[in-house]
């Protein structure tokens, strides 16, 4: 799935480019990945959370 996203959004076609893309986006670092994912989710849902957002945030690793 990650390879498909890299190909579609960044034109990644080989392993070396995929490795560089993963490093550049910090997807191989848990804290970097979760931080990026959090920002994306916040942009998508804005204030329309179906669940208690503060509870989820309290369970995430410190950033």
PyMOL Python script that loads the backbone (N, CA, C, O; Angstrom):
from pymol import cmd

cmd.read_pdbstr("""\
ATOM      1  N   UNK A   1       0.834  -1.181   0.000  1.00  0.00           N
ATOM      2  CA  UNK A   1       0.000   0.000   0.000  1.00  0.00           C
ATOM      3  C   UNK A   1       0.886   1.255   0.000  1.00  0.00           C
ATOM      4  O   UNK A   1       0.619   2.219  -0.717  1.00  0.00           O
ATOM      5  N   UNK A   2       1.926   1.221   0.806  1.00  0.00           N
ATOM      6  CA  UNK A   2       2.824   2.372   0.875  1.00  0.00           C
ATOM      7  C   UNK A   2       3.497   2.625  -0.476  1.00  0.00           C
ATOM      8  O   UNK A   2       3.668   3.771  -0.892  1.00  0.00           O
ATOM      9  N   UNK A   3       3.872   1.548  -1.148  1.00  0.00           N
ATOM     10  CA  UNK A   3       4.490   1.676  -2.467  1.00  0.00           C
ATOM     11  C   UNK A   3       3.528   2.315  -3.463  1.00  0.00           C
ATOM     12  O   UNK A   3       3.935   3.140  -4.281  1.00  0.00           O
ATOM     13  N   UNK A   4       2.269   1.940  -3.395  1.00  0.00           N
ATOM     14  CA  UNK A   4       1.267   2.525  -4.292  1.00  0.00           C
ATOM     15  C   UNK A   4       1.109   4.013  -4.035  1.00  0.00           C
ATOM     16  O   UNK A   4       0.986   4.793  -4.979  1.00  0.00           O
ATOM     17  N   UNK A   5       1.111   4.415  -2.777  1.00  0.00           N
ATOM     18  CA  UNK A   5       1.007   5.837  -2.438  1.00  0.00           C
ATOM     19  C   UNK A   5       2.233   6.582  -2.944  1.00  0.00           C
ATOM     20  O   UNK A   5       2.111   7.661  -3.525  1.00  0.00           O
ATOM     21  N   UNK A   6       3.409   6.014  -2.729  1.00  0.00           N
ATOM     22  CA  UNK A   6       4.646   6.656  -3.186  1.00  0.00           C
ATOM     23  C   UNK A   6       4.646   6.808  -4.710  1.00  0.00           C
ATOM     24  O   UNK A   6       5.051   7.845  -5.235  1.00  0.00           O
ATOM     25  N   UNK A   7       4.201   5.797  -5.395  1.00  0.00           N
ATOM     26  CA  UNK A   7       4.152   5.847  -6.858  1.00  0.00           C
ATOM     27  C   UNK A   7       3.166   6.912  -7.324  1.00  0.00           C
ATOM     28  O   UNK A   7       3.482   7.710  -8.206  1.00  0.00           O
ATOM     29  N   UNK A   8       1.985   6.925  -6.739  1.00  0.00           N
ATOM     30  CA  UNK A   8       0.930   7.845  -7.175  1.00  0.00           C
ATOM     31  C   UNK A   8       1.271   9.301  -6.857  1.00  0.00           C
ATOM     32  O   UNK A   8       1.040  10.182  -7.685  1.00  0.00           O
ATOM     33  N   UNK A   9       1.813   9.562  -5.680  1.00  0.00           N
ATOM     34  CA  UNK A   9       2.026  10.945  -5.249  1.00  0.00           C
ATOM     35  C   UNK A   9       3.405  11.499  -5.571  1.00  0.00           C
ATOM     36  O   UNK A   9       3.578  12.713  -5.675  1.00  0.00           O
ATOM     37  N   UNK A  10       4.386  10.618  -5.729  1.00  0.00           N
ATOM     38  CA  UNK A  10       5.746  11.116  -5.940  1.00  0.00           C
ATOM     39  C   UNK A  10       6.448  10.470  -7.125  1.00  0.00           C
ATOM     40  O   UNK A  10       7.626  10.737  -7.361  1.00  0.00           O
ATOM     41  N   UNK A  11       5.756   9.635  -7.863  1.00  0.00           N
ATOM     42  CA  UNK A  11       6.361   9.014  -9.032  1.00  0.00           C
ATOM     43  C   UNK A  11       7.464   8.017  -8.710  1.00  0.00           C
ATOM     44  O   UNK A  11       8.337   7.776  -9.544  1.00  0.00           O
ATOM     45  N   UNK A  12       7.440   7.439  -7.528  1.00  0.00           N
ATOM     46  CA  UNK A  12       8.461   6.484  -7.095  1.00  0.00           C
ATOM     47  C   UNK A  12       8.298   5.185  -7.886  1.00  0.00           C
ATOM     48  O   UNK A  12       7.205   4.624  -7.955  1.00  0.00           O
ATOM     49  N   UNK A  13       9.391   4.718  -8.478  1.00  0.00           N
ATOM     50  CA  UNK A  13       9.327   3.517  -9.309  1.00  0.00           C
ATOM     51  C   UNK A  13      10.325   2.431  -8.924  1.00  0.00           C
ATOM     52  O   UNK A  13      10.240   1.322  -9.452  1.00  0.00           O
ATOM     53  N   UNK A  14      11.278   2.713  -8.013  1.00  0.00           N
ATOM     54  CA  UNK A  14      12.258   1.683  -7.655  1.00  0.00           C
ATOM     55  C   UNK A  14      12.553   1.724  -6.156  1.00  0.00           C
ATOM     56  O   UNK A  14      12.171   2.666  -5.460  1.00  0.00           O
ATOM     57  N   UNK A  15      13.227   0.703  -5.679  1.00  0.00           N
ATOM     58  CA  UNK A  15      13.472   0.564  -4.240  1.00  0.00           C
ATOM     59  C   UNK A  15      14.339   1.681  -3.678  1.00  0.00           C
ATOM     60  O   UNK A  15      14.077   2.171  -2.579  1.00  0.00           O
ATOM     61  N   UNK A  16      15.357   2.087  -4.409  1.00  0.00           N
ATOM     62  CA  UNK A  16      16.237   3.153  -3.920  1.00  0.00           C
ATOM     63  C   UNK A  16      15.458   4.451  -3.722  1.00  0.00           C
ATOM     64  O   UNK A  16      15.622   5.131  -2.709  1.00  0.00           O
ATOM     65  N   UNK A  17      14.618   4.788  -4.683  1.00  0.00           N
ATOM     66  CA  UNK A  17      13.801   5.997  -4.567  1.00  0.00           C
ATOM     67  C   UNK A  17      12.777   5.861  -3.443  1.00  0.00           C
ATOM     68  O   UNK A  17      12.490   6.828  -2.737  1.00  0.00           O
ATOM     69  N   UNK A  18      12.224   4.649  -3.280  1.00  0.00           N
ATOM     70  CA  UNK A  18      11.277   4.418  -2.189  1.00  0.00           C
ATOM     71  C   UNK A  18      11.964   4.595  -0.841  1.00  0.00           C
ATOM     72  O   UNK A  18      11.409   5.221   0.062  1.00  0.00           O
ATOM     73  N   UNK A  19      13.164   4.052  -0.701  1.00  0.00           N
ATOM     74  CA  UNK A  19      13.918   4.208   0.553  1.00  0.00           C
ATOM     75  C   UNK A  19      14.176   5.681   0.860  1.00  0.00           C
ATOM     76  O   UNK A  19      14.020   6.119   2.000  1.00  0.00           O
ATOM     77  N   UNK A  20      14.570   6.441  -0.157  1.00  0.00           N
ATOM     78  CA  UNK A  20      14.825   7.875   0.032  1.00  0.00           C
ATOM     79  C   UNK A  20      13.536   8.607   0.395  1.00  0.00           C
ATOM     80  O   UNK A  20      13.550   9.506   1.236  1.00  0.00           O
ATOM     81  N   UNK A  21      12.430   8.234  -0.228  1.00  0.00           N
ATOM     82  CA  UNK A  21      11.129   8.850   0.059  1.00  0.00           C
ATOM     83  C   UNK A  21      10.710   8.581   1.497  1.00  0.00           C
ATOM     84  O   UNK A  21      10.250   9.485   2.195  1.00  0.00           O
ATOM     85  N   UNK A  22      10.869   7.341   1.938  1.00  0.00           N
ATOM     86  CA  UNK A  22      10.535   6.965   3.315  1.00  0.00           C
ATOM     87  C   UNK A  22      11.393   7.763   4.303  1.00  0.00           C
ATOM     88  O   UNK A  22      10.886   8.258   5.310  1.00  0.00           O
ATOM     89  N   UNK A  23      12.689   7.884   4.014  1.00  0.00           N
ATOM     90  CA  UNK A  23      13.573   8.669   4.889  1.00  0.00           C
ATOM     91  C   UNK A  23      13.174  10.133   4.907  1.00  0.00           C
ATOM     92  O   UNK A  23      13.111  10.751   5.970  1.00  0.00           O
ATOM     93  N   UNK A  24      12.903  10.690   3.729  1.00  0.00           N
ATOM     94  CA  UNK A  24      12.559  12.116   3.625  1.00  0.00           C
ATOM     95  C   UNK A  24      11.291  12.448   4.407  1.00  0.00           C
ATOM     96  O   UNK A  24      11.200  13.500   5.040  1.00  0.00           O
ATOM     97  N   UNK A  25      10.315  11.545   4.359  1.00  0.00           N
ATOM     98  CA  UNK A  25       9.052  11.788   5.053  1.00  0.00           C
ATOM     99  C   UNK A  25       9.042  11.264   6.489  1.00  0.00           C
ATOM    100  O   UNK A  25       8.028  11.349   7.182  1.00  0.00           O
ATOM    101  N   UNK A  26      10.184  10.719   6.927  1.00  0.00           N
ATOM    102  CA  UNK A  26      10.334  10.193   8.292  1.00  0.00           C
ATOM    103  C   UNK A  26       9.329   9.088   8.591  1.00  0.00           C
ATOM    104  O   UNK A  26       8.860   8.955   9.721  1.00  0.00           O
ATOM    105  N   UNK A  27       9.001   8.300   7.577  1.00  0.00           N
ATOM    106  CA  UNK A  27       8.033   7.228   7.772  1.00  0.00           C
ATOM    107  C   UNK A  27       8.642   6.026   8.470  1.00  0.00           C
ATOM    108  O   UNK A  27       7.917   5.141   8.922  1.00  0.00           O
ATOM    109  N   UNK A  28       9.962   5.982   8.565  1.00  0.00           N
ATOM    110  CA  UNK A  28      10.637   4.894   9.254  1.00  0.00           C
ATOM    111  C   UNK A  28      10.904   5.225  10.722  1.00  0.00           C
ATOM    112  O   UNK A  28      11.508   4.424  11.436  1.00  0.00           O
ATOM    113  N   UNK A  29      10.466   6.378  11.168  1.00  0.00           N
ATOM    114  CA  UNK A  29      10.591   6.813  12.560  1.00  0.00           C
ATOM    115  C   UNK A  29       9.181   6.888  13.145  1.00  0.00           C
ATOM    116  O   UNK A  29       8.344   7.650  12.661  1.00  0.00           O
ATOM    117  N   UNK A  30       8.924   6.106  14.174  1.00  0.00           N
ATOM    118  CA  UNK A  30       7.567   6.018  14.723  1.00  0.00           C
ATOM    119  C   UNK A  30       7.027   7.384  15.121  1.00  0.00           C
ATOM    120  O   UNK A  30       5.896   7.726  14.776  1.00  0.00           O
ATOM    121  N   UNK A  31       7.809   8.156  15.832  1.00  0.00           N
ATOM    122  CA  UNK A  31       7.321   9.472  16.270  1.00  0.00           C
ATOM    123  C   UNK A  31       7.079  10.403  15.092  1.00  0.00           C
ATOM    124  O   UNK A  31       6.088  11.132  15.069  1.00  0.00           O
ATOM    125  N   UNK A  32       7.976  10.382  14.117  1.00  0.00           N
ATOM    126  CA  UNK A  32       7.781  11.210  12.922  1.00  0.00           C
ATOM    127  C   UNK A  32       6.554  10.782  12.149  1.00  0.00           C
ATOM    128  O   UNK A  32       5.779  11.620  11.686  1.00  0.00           O
ATOM    129  N   UNK A  33       6.374   9.477  12.008  1.00  0.00           N
ATOM    130  CA  UNK A  33       5.220   8.946  11.291  1.00  0.00           C
ATOM    131  C   UNK A  33       3.918   9.306  11.992  1.00  0.00           C
ATOM    132  O   UNK A  33       2.974   9.769  11.352  1.00  0.00           O
ATOM    133  N   UNK A  34       3.864   9.095  13.305  1.00  0.00           N
ATOM    134  CA  UNK A  34       2.633   9.403  14.052  1.00  0.00           C
ATOM    135  C   UNK A  34       2.324  10.891  14.040  1.00  0.00           C
ATOM    136  O   UNK A  34       1.163  11.291  13.965  1.00  0.00           O
ATOM    137  N   UNK A  35       3.359  11.703  14.114  1.00  0.00           N
ATOM    138  CA  UNK A  35       3.156  13.153  14.073  1.00  0.00           C
ATOM    139  C   UNK A  35       2.566  13.573  12.726  1.00  0.00           C
ATOM    140  O   UNK A  35       1.628  14.369  12.674  1.00  0.00           O
ATOM    141  N   UNK A  36       3.120  13.036  11.640  1.00  0.00           N
ATOM    142  CA  UNK A  36       2.612  13.349  10.294  1.00  0.00           C
ATOM    143  C   UNK A  36       1.186  12.833  10.127  1.00  0.00           C
ATOM    144  O   UNK A  36       0.328  13.536   9.594  1.00  0.00           O
ATOM    145  N   UNK A  37       0.934  11.615  10.577  1.00  0.00           N
ATOM    146  CA  UNK A  37      -0.401  11.021  10.485  1.00  0.00           C
ATOM    147  C   UNK A  37      -1.415  11.849  11.273  1.00  0.00           C
ATOM    148  O   UNK A  37      -2.540  12.064  10.821  1.00  0.00           O
ATOM    149  N   UNK A  38      -1.008  12.303  12.441  1.00  0.00           N
ATOM    150  CA  UNK A  38      -1.897  13.126  13.269  1.00  0.00           C
ATOM    151  C   UNK A  38      -2.293  14.413  12.539  1.00  0.00           C
ATOM    152  O   UNK A  38      -3.464  14.790  12.531  1.00  0.00           O
ATOM    153  N   UNK A  39      -1.318  15.079  11.931  1.00  0.00           N
ATOM    154  CA  UNK A  39      -1.616  16.322  11.212  1.00  0.00           C
ATOM    155  C   UNK A  39      -2.560  16.075  10.041  1.00  0.00           C
ATOM    156  O   UNK A  39      -3.450  16.883   9.774  1.00  0.00           O
ATOM    157  N   UNK A  40      -2.366  14.961   9.347  1.00  0.00           N
ATOM    158  CA  UNK A  40      -3.227  14.643   8.211  1.00  0.00           C
ATOM    159  C   UNK A  40      -4.655  14.366   8.681  1.00  0.00           C
ATOM    160  O   UNK A  40      -5.618  14.863   8.096  1.00  0.00           O
ATOM    161  N   UNK A  41      -4.780  13.577   9.733  1.00  0.00           N
ATOM    162  CA  UNK A  41      -6.116  13.262  10.258  1.00  0.00           C
ATOM    163  C   UNK A  41      -6.809  14.528  10.750  1.00  0.00           C
ATOM    164  O   UNK A  41      -7.997  14.721  10.495  1.00  0.00           O
ATOM    165  N   UNK A  42      -6.076  15.394  11.454  1.00  0.00           N
ATOM    166  CA  UNK A  42      -6.671  16.647  11.932  1.00  0.00           C
ATOM    167  C   UNK A  42      -7.147  17.508  10.770  1.00  0.00           C
ATOM    168  O   UNK A  42      -8.194  18.148  10.863  1.00  0.00           O
ATOM    169  N   UNK A  43      -6.391  17.531   9.682  1.00  0.00           N
ATOM    170  CA  UNK A  43      -6.804  18.320   8.514  1.00  0.00           C
ATOM    171  C   UNK A  43      -8.056  17.729   7.880  1.00  0.00           C
ATOM    172  O   UNK A  43      -8.916  18.465   7.397  1.00  0.00           O
ATOM    173  N   UNK A  44      -8.161  16.415   7.880  1.00  0.00           N
ATOM    174  CA  UNK A  44      -9.323  15.770   7.273  1.00  0.00           C
ATOM    175  C   UNK A  44     -10.593  15.933   8.096  1.00  0.00           C
ATOM    176  O   UNK A  44     -11.651  16.243   7.547  1.00  0.00           O
ATOM    177  N   UNK A  45     -10.500  15.729   9.402  1.00  0.00           N
ATOM    178  CA  UNK A  45     -11.722  15.732  10.213  1.00  0.00           C
ATOM    179  C   UNK A  45     -12.030  17.073  10.851  1.00  0.00           C
ATOM    180  O   UNK A  45     -13.164  17.326  11.255  1.00  0.00           O
ATOM    181  N   UNK A  46     -11.021  17.938  10.943  1.00  0.00           N
ATOM    182  CA  UNK A  46     -11.147  19.241  11.596  1.00  0.00           C
ATOM    183  C   UNK A  46     -11.811  19.074  12.961  1.00  0.00           C
ATOM    184  O   UNK A  46     -11.233  18.414  13.824  1.00  0.00           O
ATOM    185  N   UNK A  47     -12.969  19.626  13.195  1.00  0.00           N
ATOM    186  CA  UNK A  47     -13.618  19.512  14.507  1.00  0.00           C
ATOM    187  C   UNK A  47     -14.751  18.488  14.517  1.00  0.00           C
ATOM    188  O   UNK A  47     -15.550  18.461  15.453  1.00  0.00           O
ATOM    189  N   UNK A  48     -14.825  17.662  13.507  1.00  0.00           N
ATOM    190  CA  UNK A  48     -15.920  16.703  13.397  1.00  0.00           C
ATOM    191  C   UNK A  48     -15.517  15.302  13.867  1.00  0.00           C
ATOM    192  O   UNK A  48     -15.758  14.314  13.173  1.00  0.00           O
ATOM    193  N   UNK A  49     -14.907  15.226  15.042  1.00  0.00           N
ATOM    194  CA  UNK A  49     -14.482  13.944  15.598  1.00  0.00           C
ATOM    195  C   UNK A  49     -15.694  13.165  16.085  1.00  0.00           C
ATOM    196  O   UNK A  49     -16.590  13.730  16.712  1.00  0.00           O
ATOM    197  N   UNK A  50     -15.721  11.858  15.795  1.00  0.00           N
ATOM    198  CA  UNK A  50     -16.798  10.982  16.267  1.00  0.00           C
ATOM    199  C   UNK A  50     -16.461  10.376  17.614  1.00  0.00           C
ATOM    200  O   UNK A  50     -17.312   9.761  18.256  1.00  0.00           O
ATOM    201  N   UNK A  51     -15.246  10.546  18.034  1.00  0.00           N
ATOM    202  CA  UNK A  51     -14.759   9.949  19.282  1.00  0.00           C
ATOM    203  C   UNK A  51     -14.095  11.035  20.113  1.00  0.00           C
ATOM    204  O   UNK A  51     -13.964  12.176  19.669  1.00  0.00           O
ATOM    205  N   UNK A  52     -13.677  10.678  21.315  1.00  0.00           N
ATOM    206  CA  UNK A  52     -13.018  11.631  22.195  1.00  0.00           C
ATOM    207  C   UNK A  52     -11.553  11.797  21.775  1.00  0.00           C
ATOM    208  O   UNK A  52     -10.712  10.953  22.086  1.00  0.00           O
ATOM    209  N   UNK A  53     -11.266  12.860  21.085  1.00  0.00           N
ATOM    210  CA  UNK A  53      -9.930  13.129  20.559  1.00  0.00           C
ATOM    211  C   UNK A  53      -8.890  13.228  21.669  1.00  0.00           C
ATOM    212  O   UNK A  53      -7.774  12.734  21.504  1.00  0.00           O
ATOM    213  N   UNK A  54      -9.222  13.844  22.779  1.00  0.00           N
ATOM    214  CA  UNK A  54      -8.265  14.001  23.882  1.00  0.00           C
ATOM    215  C   UNK A  54      -7.831  12.654  24.445  1.00  0.00           C
ATOM    216  O   UNK A  54      -6.677  12.505  24.847  1.00  0.00           O
ATOM    217  N   UNK A  55      -8.722  11.675  24.485  1.00  0.00           N
ATOM    218  CA  UNK A  55      -8.373  10.346  24.969  1.00  0.00           C
ATOM    219  C   UNK A  55      -7.346   9.694  24.041  1.00  0.00           C
ATOM    220  O   UNK A  55      -6.372   9.094  24.496  1.00  0.00           O
ATOM    221  N   UNK A  56      -7.581   9.821  22.743  1.00  0.00           N
ATOM    222  CA  UNK A  56      -6.623   9.268  21.772  1.00  0.00           C
ATOM    223  C   UNK A  56      -5.272   9.937  21.922  1.00  0.00           C
ATOM    224  O   UNK A  56      -4.251   9.251  21.969  1.00  0.00           O
ATOM    225  N   UNK A  57      -5.239  11.257  21.998  1.00  0.00           N
ATOM    226  CA  UNK A  57      -3.986  11.984  22.106  1.00  0.00           C
ATOM    227  C   UNK A  57      -3.227  11.628  23.381  1.00  0.00           C
ATOM    228  O   UNK A  57      -1.997  11.582  23.378  1.00  0.00           O
ATOM    229  N   UNK A  58      -3.947  11.378  24.463  1.00  0.00           N
ATOM    230  CA  UNK A  58      -3.265  11.050  25.713  1.00  0.00           C
ATOM    231  C   UNK A  58      -2.590   9.688  25.653  1.00  0.00           C
ATOM    232  O   UNK A  58      -1.681   9.418  26.438  1.00  0.00           O
ATOM    233  N   UNK A  59      -3.022   8.818  24.729  1.00  0.00           N
ATOM    234  CA  UNK A  59      -2.442   7.488  24.588  1.00  0.00           C
ATOM    235  C   UNK A  59      -1.294   7.430  23.585  1.00  0.00           C
ATOM    236  O   UNK A  59      -0.611   6.409  23.494  1.00  0.00           O
ATOM    237  N   UNK A  60      -1.065   8.522  22.822  1.00  0.00           N
ATOM    238  CA  UNK A  60       0.015   8.552  21.854  1.00  0.00           C
ATOM    239  C   UNK A  60       1.343   8.871  22.549  1.00  0.00           C
ATOM    240  O   UNK A  60       1.365   9.528  23.589  1.00  0.00           O
ATOM    241  N   UNK A  61       2.452   8.397  21.960  1.00  0.00           N
ATOM    242  CA  UNK A  61       3.765   8.728  22.532  1.00  0.00           C
ATOM    243  C   UNK A  61       3.997  10.235  22.503  1.00  0.00           C
ATOM    244  O   UNK A  61       3.443  10.938  21.658  1.00  0.00           O
ATOM    245  N   UNK A  62       4.813  10.722  23.425  1.00  0.00           N
ATOM    246  CA  UNK A  62       5.143  12.159  23.444  1.00  0.00           C
ATOM    247  C   UNK A  62       5.825  12.540  22.154  1.00  0.00           C
ATOM    248  O   UNK A  62       6.537  11.746  21.540  1.00  0.00           O
ATOM    249  N   UNK A  63       5.585  13.801  21.747  1.00  0.00           N
ATOM    250  CA  UNK A  63       6.158  14.269  20.476  1.00  0.00           C
ATOM    251  C   UNK A  63       7.201  15.295  20.703  1.00  0.00           C
ATOM    252  O   UNK A  63       7.790  15.799  19.747  1.00  0.00           O
TER     253      UNK A  63
END
""", "prot")
cmd.dss("prot")
cmd.show_as("cartoon", "prot")
cmd.util.cbc("prot")
cmd.orient("prot")
